Amino acid sequence: MARFDPLIHQPIRLRIMAALNALPEDAQLDFSALRNMLDVTDGNLATHLRKLEDAGYIAVEKTFVGRRPRTYIALTPQGRQAFAEHVQALREILGEGE
């Protein structure tokens, strides 16, 4: 049976993981683009990203474009695996993964 992950299950974190999982493996998503996609505040998104980063599920890269700070987020291999297991656990609960 696949592992249900309560950290990922929280609705905003689930949406973050789904958005990042939809990207190619080496791709990153800009903080502002992710914030706009999820329609959340900067602080709310930052709090959820910190939890996912602390778990090793995402990598956060802070850089500058010209003089403007930019933050990019990507799934780690561990995060991609955790998301796949979580989705599989949900499918099993729904009777679709058997």
VEXMAR-600324 format. One record per residue: x, y, z of N, C-alpha, C, O in turn; residue in three letters; residue number from 1. Coordinates in steps of 0.02 Angstrom, whole numbers. Each point is the difference from the previous one (the first is absolute). Layout:
BEGIN
n.c1 X | n.c2 Y | n.c3 Z | ca.c1 X | ca.c2 Y | ca.c3 Z | c.c1 X | c.c2 Y | c.c3 Z | o.c1 X | o.c2 Y | o.c3 Z | type Ala | seq NUM
...
! end
This chain:
BEGIN
n.c1 42 | n.c2 -59 | n.c3 0 | ca.c1 -42 | ca.c2 59 | ca.c3 0 | c.c1 44 | c.c2 62 | c.c3 0 | o.c1 51 | o.c2 3 | o.c3 35 | type Met | seq 1
n.c1 -69 | n.c2 47 | n.c3 -74 | ca.c1 37 | ca.c2 62 | ca.c3 -5 | c.c1 -7 | c.c2 40 | c.c3 65 | o.c1 -46 | o.c2 -11 | o.c3 39 | type Ala | seq 2
n.c1 92 | n.c2 56 | n.c3 -29 | ca.c1 2 | ca.c2 40 | ca.c3 62 | c.c1 -38 | c.c2 66 | c.c3 -9 | o.c1 15 | o.c2 40 | o.c3 -43 | type Arg | seq 3
n.c1 -65 | n.c2 -31 | n.c3 86 | ca.c1 -38 | ca.c2 63 | ca.c3 4 | c.c1 43 | c.c2 50 | c.c3 39 | o.c1 24 | o.c2 -17 | o.c3 54 | type Phe | seq 4
n.c1 -14 | n.c2 77 | n.c3 -80 | ca.c1 44 | ca.c2 49 | ca.c3 31 | c.c1 -40 | c.c2 60 | c.c3 26 | o.c1 -23 | o.c2 41 | o.c3 -40 | type Asp | seq 5
n.c1 14 | n.c2 -36 | n.c3 106 | ca.c1 -39 | ca.c2 55 | ca.c3 27 | c.c1 30 | c.c2 69 | c.c3 -14 | o.c1 -37 | o.c2 49 | o.c3 -4 | type Pro | seq 6
n.c1 102 | n.c2 -45 | n.c3 -5 | ca.c1 31 | ca.c2 64 | ca.c3 -16 | c.c1 -22 | c.c2 25 | c.c3 -69 | o.c1 -15 | o.c2 59 | o.c3 -9 | type Leu | seq 7
n.c1 12 | n.c2 -104 | n.c3 -39 | ca.c1 -22 | ca.c2 17 | ca.c3 -67 | c.c1 -75 | c.c2 9 | c.c3 -4 | o.c1 -24 | o.c2 40 | o.c3 -40 | type Ile | seq 8
n.c1 -14 | n.c2 -74 | n.c3 82 | ca.c1 -73 | ca.c2 -1 | ca.c3 -5 | c.c1 -33 | c.c2 68 | c.c3 12 | o.c1 -55 | o.c2 12 | o.c3 -24 | type His | seq 9
n.c1 88 | n.c2 31 | n.c3 62 | ca.c1 -28 | ca.c2 67 | ca.c3 13 | c.c1 -15 | c.c2 32 | c.c3 -68 | o.c1 44 | o.c2 -1 | o.c3 -44 | type Gln | seq 10
n.c1 -103 | n.c2 30 | n.c3 33 | ca.c1 -21 | ca.c2 22 | ca.c3 -67 | c.c1 49 | c.c2 45 | c.c3 -38 | o.c1 11 | o.c2 -12 | o.c3 -59 | type Pro | seq 11
n.c1 17 | n.c2 62 | n.c3 91 | ca.c1 45 | ca.c2 44 | ca.c3 -37 | c.c1 65 | c.c2 -37 | c.c3 -17 | o.c1 26 | o.c2 7 | o.c3 -55 | type Ile | seq 12
n.c1 0 | n.c2 -46 | n.c3 102 | ca.c1 61 | ca.c2 -38 | ca.c3 -14 | c.c1 -12 | c.c2 -53 | c.c3 -54 | o.c1 44 | o.c2 -13 | o.c3 -41 | type Arg | seq 13
n.c1 -103 | n.c2 -16 | n.c3 40 | ca.c1 -17 | ca.c2 -48 | ca.c3 -53 | c.c1 0 | c.c2 35 | c.c3 -68 | o.c1 25 | o.c2 -28 | o.c3 -49 | type Leu | seq 14
n.c1 -52 | n.c2 87 | n.c3 46 | ca.c1 -2 | ca.c2 38 | ca.c3 -63 | c.c1 71 | c.c2 22 | c.c3 -20 | o.c1 16 | o.c2 0 | o.c3 -60 | type Arg | seq 15
n.c1 26 | n.c2 19 | n.c3 108 | ca.c1 69 | ca.c2 18 | ca.c3 -15 | c.c1 35 | c.c2 -61 | c.c3 -31 | o.c1 33 | o.c2 6 | o.c3 -52 | type Ile | seq 16
n.c1 -40 | n.c2 -63 | n.c3 85 | ca.c1 34 | ca.c2 -60 | ca.c3 -24 | c.c1 -26 | c.c2 -21 | c.c3 -69 | o.c1 40 | o.c2 -20 | o.c3 -43 | type Met | seq 17
n.c1 -104 | n.c2 26 | n.c3 32 | ca.c1 -29 | ca.c2 -18 | ca.c3 -65 | c.c1 26 | c.c2 47 | c.c3 -55 | o.c1 16 | o.c2 -23 | o.c3 -55 | type Ala | seq 18
n.c1 -13 | n.c2 87 | n.c3 70 | ca.c1 25 | ca.c2 48 | ca.c3 -50 | c.c1 72 | c.c2 -14 | c.c3 -17 | o.c1 19 | o.c2 2 | o.c3 -59 | type Ala | seq 19
n.c1 22 | n.c2 -15 | n.c3 109 | ca.c1 71 | ca.c2 -13 | ca.c3 -13 | c.c1 11 | c.c2 -68 | c.c3 -33 | o.c1 45 | o.c2 -7 | o.c3 -41 | type Leu | seq 20
n.c1 -86 | n.c2 -41 | n.c3 58 | ca.c1 5 | ca.c2 -67 | ca.c3 -30 | c.c1 -17 | c.c2 1 | c.c3 -74 | o.c1 24 | o.c2 -41 | o.c3 -38 | type Asn | seq 21
n.c1 -65 | n.c2 89 | n.c3 17 | ca.c1 -20 | ca.c2 5 | ca.c3 -70 | c.c1 57 | c.c2 27 | c.c3 -44 | o.c1 -3 | o.c2 -6 | o.c3 -61 | type Ala | seq 22
n.c1 54 | n.c2 34 | n.c3 92 | ca.c1 57 | ca.c2 26 | ca.c3 -37 | c.c1 48 | c.c2 -56 | c.c3 -18 | o.c1 1 | o.c2 -52 | o.c3 32 | type Leu | seq 23
n.c1 40 | n.c2 62 | n.c3 -84 | ca.c1 54 | ca.c2 -48 | ca.c3 -14 | c.c1 46 | c.c2 -6 | c.c3 61 | o.c1 3 | o.c2 47 | o.c3 40 | type Pro | seq 24
n.c1 32 | n.c2 -102 | n.c3 -34 | ca.c1 40 | ca.c2 -13 | ca.c3 60 | c.c1 48 | c.c2 55 | c.c3 20 | o.c1 8 | o.c2 13 | o.c3 59 | type Glu | seq 25
n.c1 25 | n.c2 19 | n.c3 -106 | ca.c1 50 | ca.c2 50 | ca.c3 16 | c.c1 -27 | c.c2 71 | c.c3 0 | o.c1 39 | o.c2 48 | o.c3 7 | type Asp | seq 26
n.c1 -104 | n.c2 -39 | n.c3 -15 | ca.c1 -29 | ca.c2 66 | ca.c3 -5 | c.c1 -14 | c.c2 30 | c.c3 68 | o.c1 -10 | o.c2 -35 | o.c3 50 | type Ala | seq 27
n.c1 9 | n.c2 102 | n.c3 -48 | ca.c1 -16 | ca.c2 37 | ca.c3 60 | c.c1 -59 | c.c2 46 | c.c3 -16 | o.c1 -14 | o.c2 16 | o.c3 -58 | type Gln | seq 28
n.c1 -20 | n.c2 4 | n.c3 112 | ca.c1 -56 | ca.c2 47 | ca.c3 -8 | c.c1 15 | c.c2 61 | c.c3 42 | o.c1 21 | o.c2 -5 | o.c3 58 | type Leu | seq 29
n.c1 -32 | n.c2 63 | n.c3 -86 | ca.c1 10 | ca.c2 64 | ca.c3 35 | c.c1 -52 | c.c2 7 | c.c3 56 | o.c1 -58 | o.c2 -17 | o.c3 -8 | type Asp | seq 30
n.c1 81 | n.c2 43 | n.c3 65 | ca.c1 -43 | ca.c2 10 | ca.c3 58 | c.c1 -64 | c.c2 39 | c.c3 -19 | o.c1 -55 | o.c2 -20 | o.c3 19 | type Phe | seq 31
n.c1 64 | n.c2 75 | n.c3 -56 | ca.c1 -58 | ca.c2 41 | ca.c3 -18 | c.c1 -50 | c.c2 -37 | c.c3 -44 | o.c1 -60 | o.c2 6 | o.c3 9 | type Ser | seq 32
n.c1 86 | n.c2 -46 | n.c3 -55 | ca.c1 -44 | ca.c2 -39 | ca.c3 -43 | c.c1 -39 | c.c2 -51 | c.c3 41 | o.c1 -60 | o.c2 -10 | o.c3 -11 | type Ala | seq 33
n.c1 94 | n.c2 -23 | n.c3 57 | ca.c1 -33 | ca.c2 -49 | ca.c3 43 | c.c1 -52 | c.c2 33 | c.c3 44 | o.c1 -55 | o.c2 -25 | o.c3 8 | type Leu | seq 34
n.c1 73 | n.c2 83 | n.c3 21 | ca.c1 -47 | ca.c2 37 | ca.c3 42 | c.c1 -63 | c.c2 18 | c.c3 -39 | o.c1 -55 | o.c2 -8 | o.c3 25 | type Arg | seq 35
n.c1 65 | n.c2 33 | n.c3 -85 | ca.c1 -58 | ca.c2 20 | ca.c3 -41 | c.c1 -41 | c.c2 -61 | c.c3 -21 | o.c1 -62 | o.c2 3 | o.c3 -2 | type Asn | seq 36
n.c1 94 | n.c2 -58 | n.c3 -13 | ca.c1 -34 | ca.c2 -61 | ca.c3 -20 | c.c1 -45 | c.c2 -25 | c.c3 57 | o.c1 -56 | o.c2 -23 | o.c3 -12 | type Met | seq 37
n.c1 81 | n.c2 27 | n.c3 73 | ca.c1 -36 | ca.c2 -26 | ca.c3 57 | c.c1 -46 | c.c2 51 | c.c3 33 | o.c1 -42 | o.c2 -17 | o.c3 41 | type Leu | seq 38
n.c1 50 | n.c2 81 | n.c3 -61 | ca.c1 -40 | ca.c2 54 | ca.c3 28 | c.c1 6 | c.c2 3 | c.c3 76 | o.c1 -50 | o.c2 -1 | o.c3 36 | type Asp | seq 39
n.c1 113 | n.c2 4 | n.c3 -12 | ca.c1 14 | ca.c2 4 | ca.c3 72 | c.c1 44 | c.c2 62 | c.c3 12 | o.c1 27 | o.c2 29 | o.c3 -48 | type Val | seq 40
n.c1 -19 | n.c2 -10 | n.c3 110 | ca.c1 43 | ca.c2 56 | ca.c3 17 | c.c1 73 | c.c2 -22 | c.c3 2 | o.c1 15 | o.c2 -60 | o.c3 4 | type Thr | seq 41
n.c1 30 | n.c2 108 | n.c3 -8 | ca.c1 72 | ca.c2 -15 | ca.c3 4 | c.c1 16 | c.c2 -38 | c.c3 65 | o.c1 35 | o.c2 -50 | o.c3 -1 | type Asp | seq 42
n.c1 -61 | n.c2 76 | n.c3 57 | ca.c1 15 | ca.c2 -31 | ca.c3 64 | c.c1 -28 | c.c2 -71 | c.c3 6 | o.c1 34 | o.c2 -44 | o.c3 27 | type Gly | seq 43
n.c1 -94 | n.c2 34 | n.c3 -52 | ca.c1 -30 | ca.c2 -67 | ca.c3 2 | c.c1 40 | c.c2 -49 | c.c3 -41 | o.c1 15 | o.c2 -55 | o.c3 23 | type Asn | seq 44
n.c1 4 | n.c2 75 | n.c3 -84 | ca.c1 40 | ca.c2 -43 | ca.c3 -43 | c.c1 68 | c.c2 -14 | c.c3 32 | o.c1 23 | o.c2 -57 | o.c3 0 | type Leu | seq 45
n.c1 9 | n.c2 108 | n.c3 26 | ca.c1 66 | ca.c2 -8 | ca.c3 30 | c.c1 -2 | c.c2 -50 | c.c3 58 | o.c1 46 | o.c2 -40 | o.c3 8 | type Ala | seq 46
n.c1 -99 | n.c2 44 | n.c3 33 | ca.c1 -7 | ca.c2 -46 | ca.c3 56 | c.c1 -5 | c.c2 -73 | c.c3 -23 | o.c1 33 | o.c2 -44 | o.c3 28 | type Thr | seq 47
n.c1 -73 | n.c2 32 | n.c3 -79 | ca.c1 -9 | ca.c2 -68 | ca.c3 -25 | c.c1 64 | c.c2 -24 | c.c3 -36 | o.c1 18 | o.c2 -58 | o.c3 6 | type His | seq 48
n.c1 15 | n.c2 103 | n.c3 -42 | ca.c1 63 | ca.c2 -20 | ca.c3 -32 | c.c1 53 | c.c2 -19 | c.c3 51 | o.c1 38 | o.c2 -47 | o.c3 -11 | type Leu | seq 49
n.c1 -36 | n.c2 83 | n.c3 66 | ca.c1 49 | ca.c2 -16 | ca.c3 52 | c.c1 -11 | c.c2 -71 | c.c3 27 | o.c1 48 | o.c2 -37 | o.c3 10 | type Arg | seq 50
n.c1 -110 | n.c2 19 | n.c3 2 | ca.c1 -15 | ca.c2 -67 | ca.c3 25 | c.c1 22 | c.c2 -54 | c.c3 -50 | o.c1 29 | o.c2 -51 | o.c3 19 | type Lys | seq 51
n.c1 -43 | n.c2 63 | n.c3 -83 | ca.c1 20 | ca.c2 -48 | ca.c3 -51 | c.c1 76 | c.c2 -2 | c.c3 -9 | o.c1 28 | o.c2 -53 | o.c3 -12 | type Leu | seq 52
n.c1 4 | n.c2 111 | n.c3 19 | ca.c1 73 | ca.c2 2 | ca.c3 -5 | c.c1 32 | c.c2 -36 | c.c3 59 | o.c1 48 | o.c2 -37 | o.c3 -9 | type Glu | seq 53
n.c1 -74 | n.c2 48 | n.c3 69 | ca.c1 26 | ca.c2 -33 | ca.c3 59 | c.c1 -5 | c.c2 -76 | c.c3 -5 | o.c1 42 | o.c2 -37 | o.c3 27 | type Asp | seq 54
n.c1 -94 | n.c2 13 | n.c3 -61 | ca.c1 -9 | ca.c2 -72 | ca.c3 -10 | c.c1 44 | c.c2 -27 | c.c3 -56 | o.c1 5 | o.c2 -61 | o.c3 -9 | type Ala | seq 55
n.c1 27 | n.c2 105 | n.c3 -29 | ca.c1 42 | ca.c2 -22 | ca.c3 -55 | c.c1 -38 | c.c2 -12 | c.c3 -65 | o.c1 26 | o.c2 -30 | o.c3 -46 | type Gly | seq 56
n.c1 -89 | n.c2 52 | n.c3 43 | ca.c1 -42 | ca.c2 -12 | ca.c3 -58 | c.c1 11 | c.c2 50 | c.c3 -56 | o.c1 -11 | o.c2 -15 | o.c3 -59 | type Tyr | seq 57
n.c1 33 | n.c2 76 | n.c3 77 | ca.c1 12 | ca.c2 51 | ca.c3 -51 | c.c1 68 | c.c2 31 | c.c3 13 | o.c1 28 | o.c2 -2 | o.c3 55 | type Ile | seq 58
n.c1 -1 | n.c2 32 | n.c3 -109 | ca.c1 61 | ca.c2 40 | ca.c3 5 | c.c1 -19 | c.c2 72 | c.c3 -17 | o.c1 -36 | o.c2 12 | o.c3 -49 | type Ala | seq 59
n.c1 61 | n.c2 34 | n.c3 89 | ca.c1 -14 | ca.c2 71 | ca.c3 -11 | c.c1 66 | c.c2 34 | c.c3 -18 | o.c1 49 | o.c2 -6 | o.c3 36 | type Val | seq 60
n.c1 -49 | n.c2 41 | n.c3 -92 | ca.c1 60 | ca.c2 35 | ca.c3 -23 | c.c1 -16 | c.c2 75 | c.c3 -3 | o.c1 -46 | o.c2 21 | o.c3 -34 | type Glu | seq 61
n.c1 86 | n.c2 17 | n.c3 72 | ca.c1 -9 | ca.c2 73 | ca.c3 0 | c.c1 57 | c.c2 30 | c.c3 -41 | o.c1 58 | o.c2 -16 | o.c3 10 | type Lys | seq 62
n.c1 -76 | n.c2 61 | n.c3 -55 | ca.c1 49 | ca.c2 30 | ca.c3 -45 | c.c1 -22 | c.c2 71 | c.c3 -16 | o.c1 -50 | o.c2 24 | o.c3 26 | type Thr | seq 63
n.c1 88 | n.c2 9 | n.c3 -67 | ca.c1 -18 | ca.c2 68 | ca.c3 -22 | c.c1 -4 | c.c2 0 | c.c3 -76 | o.c1 42 | o.c2 -30 | o.c3 -34 | type Phe | seq 64
n.c1 -91 | n.c2 65 | n.c3 8 | ca.c1 -4 | ca.c2 14 | ca.c3 -72 | c.c1 7 | c.c2 76 | c.c3 -4 | o.c1 -45 | o.c2 37 | o.c3 18 | type Val | seq 65
n.c1 103 | n.c2 -16 | n.c3 -41 | ca.c1 16 | ca.c2 71 | ca.c3 5 | c.c1 8 | c.c2 16 | c.c3 74 | o.c1 41 | o.c2 -31 | o.c3 34 | type Gly | seq 66
n.c1 -78 | n.c2 78 | n.c3 -10 | ca.c1 2 | ca.c2 17 | ca.c3 71 | c.c1 -60 | c.c2 -26 | c.c3 38 | o.c1 -8 | o.c2 13 | o.c3 60 | type Arg | seq 67
n.c1 -34 | n.c2 -52 | n.c3 -94 | ca.c1 -61 | ca.c2 -24 | ca.c3 31 | c.c1 9 | c.c2 -71 | c.c3 26 | o.c1 24 | o.c2 -44 | o.c3 -36 | type Arg | seq 68
n.c1 -42 | n.c2 32 | n.c3 99 | ca.c1 5 | ca.c2 -68 | ca.c3 26 | c.c1 -53 | c.c2 -45 | c.c3 -32 | o.c1 -56 | o.c2 21 | o.c3 -14 | type Pro | seq 69
n.c1 75 | n.c2 -82 | n.c3 2 | ca.c1 -46 | ca.c2 -51 | ca.c3 -28 | c.c1 8 | c.c2 -64 | c.c3 40 | o.c1 55 | o.c2 -17 | o.c3 22 | type Arg | seq 70
n.c1 -109 | n.c2 -17 | n.c3 -12 | ca.c1 0 | ca.c2 -64 | ca.c3 34 | c.c1 -30 | c.c2 -52 | c.c3 -47 | o.c1 -54 | o.c2 10 | o.c3 -28 | type Thr | seq 71
n.c1 89 | n.c2 -65 | n.c3 20 | ca.c1 -22 | ca.c2 -55 | ca.c3 -43 | c.c1 -8 | c.c2 -63 | c.c3 42 | o.c1 39 | o.c2 -13 | o.c3 45 | type Tyr | seq 72
n.c1 -91 | n.c2 -25 | n.c3 -61 | ca.c1 -16 | ca.c2 -60 | ca.c3 38 | c.c1 -2 | c.c2 -59 | c.c3 -48 | o.c1 -25 | o.c2 5 | o.c3 -56 | type Ile | seq 73
n.c1 52 | n.c2 -62 | n.c3 79 | ca.c1 -2 | ca.c2 -62 | ca.c3 -39 | c.c1 -10 | c.c2 -59 | c.c3 46 | o.c1 19 | o.c2 2 | o.c3 59 | type Ala | seq 74
n.c1 -48 | n.c2 -55 | n.c3 -85 | ca.c1 -5 | ca.c2 -62 | ca.c3 38 | c.c1 68 | c.c2 -34 | c.c3 2 | o.c1 38 | o.c2 2 | o.c3 -48 | type Leu | seq 75
n.c1 -23 | n.c2 -32 | n.c3 104 | ca.c1 60 | ca.c2 -42 | ca.c3 6 | c.c1 -21 | c.c2 -71 | c.c3 -21 | o.c1 -60 | o.c2 -15 | o.c3 -3 | type Thr | seq 76
n.c1 107 | n.c2 -28 | n.c3 -12 | ca.c1 -18 | ca.c2 -70 | ca.c3 -13 | c.c1 -40 | c.c2 -31 | c.c3 58 | o.c1 -47 | o.c2 -38 | o.c3 -11 | type Pro | seq 77
n.c1 66 | n.c2 55 | n.c3 73 | ca.c1 -37 | ca.c2 -25 | ca.c3 58 | c.c1 -71 | c.c2 26 | c.c3 0 | o.c1 -47 | o.c2 -36 | o.c3 16 | type Gln | seq 78
n.c1 38 | n.c2 99 | n.c3 -35 | ca.c1 -67 | ca.c2 30 | ca.c3 -3 | c.c1 -43 | c.c2 -31 | c.c3 -54 | o.c1 -59 | o.c2 -13 | o.c3 9 | type Gly | seq 79
n.c1 90 | n.c2 0 | n.c3 -67 | ca.c1 -36 | ca.c2 -32 | ca.c3 -56 | c.c1 -23 | c.c2 -70 | c.c3 21 | o.c1 -56 | o.c2 -20 | o.c3 -16 | type Arg | seq 80
n.c1 98 | n.c2 -16 | n.c3 51 | ca.c1 -17 | ca.c2 -68 | ca.c3 23 | c.c1 -55 | c.c2 3 | c.c3 53 | o.c1 -48 | o.c2 -39 | o.c3 -2 | type Gln | seq 81
n.c1 54 | n.c2 86 | n.c3 49 | ca.c1 -51 | ca.c2 7 | ca.c3 53 | c.c1 -68 | c.c2 18 | c.c3 -30 | o.c1 -51 | o.c2 -25 | o.c3 22 | type Ala | seq 82
n.c1 51 | n.c2 69 | n.c3 -72 | ca.c1 -62 | ca.c2 19 | ca.c3 -32 | c.c1 -31 | c.c2 -59 | c.c3 -37 | o.c1 -60 | o.c2 -12 | o.c3 5 | type Phe | seq 83
n.c1 101 | n.c2 -26 | n.c3 -41 | ca.c1 -25 | ca.c2 -59 | ca.c3 -36 | c.c1 -31 | c.c2 -50 | c.c3 49 | o.c1 -52 | o.c2 -29 | o.c3 -14 | type Ala | seq 84
n.c1 85 | n.c2 17 | n.c3 70 | ca.c1 -27 | ca.c2 -46 | ca.c3 50 | c.c1 -65 | c.c2 26 | c.c3 31 | o.c1 -46 | o.c2 -38 | o.c3 11 | type Glu | seq 85
n.c1 43 | n.c2 103 | n.c3 1 | ca.c1 -60 | ca.c2 29 | ca.c3 28 | c.c1 -59 | c.c2 -7 | c.c3 -48 | o.c1 -55 | o.c2 -18 | o.c3 20 | type His | seq 86
n.c1 67 | n.c2 33 | n.c3 -84 | ca.c1 -52 | ca.c2 -6 | ca.c3 -51 | c.c1 -22 | c.c2 -73 | c.c3 -5 | o.c1 -60 | o.c2 -14 | o.c3 -6 | type Val | seq 87
n.c1 107 | n.c2 -33 | n.c3 8 | ca.c1 -17 | ca.c2 -71 | ca.c3 -3 | c.c1 -42 | c.c2 -20 | c.c3 61 | o.c1 -48 | o.c2 -38 | o.c3 -6 | type Gln | seq 88
n.c1 65 | n.c2 64 | n.c3 65 | ca.c1 -39 | ca.c2 -15 | ca.c3 61 | c.c1 -71 | c.c2 26 | c.c3 -8 | o.c1 -48 | o.c2 -34 | o.c3 20 | type Ala | seq 89
n.c1 40 | n.c2 93 | n.c3 -48 | ca.c1 -67 | ca.c2 28 | ca.c3 -12 | c.c1 -39 | c.c2 -44 | c.c3 -49 | o.c1 -59 | o.c2 -13 | o.c3 9 | type Leu | seq 90
n.c1 93 | n.c2 -10 | n.c3 -61 | ca.c1 -33 | ca.c2 -44 | ca.c3 -49 | c.c1 -22 | c.c2 -66 | c.c3 33 | o.c1 -54 | o.c2 -25 | o.c3 -15 | type Arg | seq 91
n.c1 95 | n.c2 -1 | n.c3 59 | ca.c1 -18 | ca.c2 -62 | ca.c3 35 | c.c1 -61 | c.c2 12 | c.c3 45 | o.c1 -44 | o.c2 -43 | o.c3 4 | type Glu | seq 92
n.c1 42 | n.c2 100 | n.c3 29 | ca.c1 -58 | ca.c2 16 | ca.c3 42 | c.c1 -63 | c.c2 3 | c.c3 -42 | o.c1 -54 | o.c2 -21 | o.c3 21 | type Ile | seq 93
n.c1 60 | n.c2 48 | n.c3 -82 | ca.c1 -57 | ca.c2 6 | ca.c3 -46 | c.c1 -15 | c.c2 -65 | c.c3 -37 | o.c1 -49 | o.c2 -4 | o.c3 -37 | type Leu | seq 94
n.c1 91 | n.c2 -46 | n.c3 48 | ca.c1 -11 | ca.c2 -64 | ca.c3 -34 | c.c1 25 | c.c2 -1 | c.c3 -72 | o.c1 -20 | o.c2 -44 | o.c3 -38 | type Gly | seq 95
n.c1 62 | n.c2 92 | n.c3 19 | ca.c1 24 | ca.c2 5 | ca.c3 -69 | c.c1 70 | c.c2 -30 | c.c3 -8 | o.c1 22 | o.c2 -11 | o.c3 -57 | type Glu | seq 96
n.c1 12 | n.c2 -3 | n.c3 111 | ca.c1 70 | ca.c2 -22 | ca.c3 -6 | c.c1 10 | c.c2 -74 | c.c3 12 | o.c1 57 | o.c2 -23 | o.c3 8 | type Gly | seq 97
n.c1 -110 | n.c2 -14 | n.c3 -8 | ca.c1 7 | ca.c2 -72 | ca.c3 15 | c.c1 11 | c.c2 -41 | c.c3 -61 | o.c1 6 | o.c2 -61 | o.c3 4 | type Glu | seq 98
! end
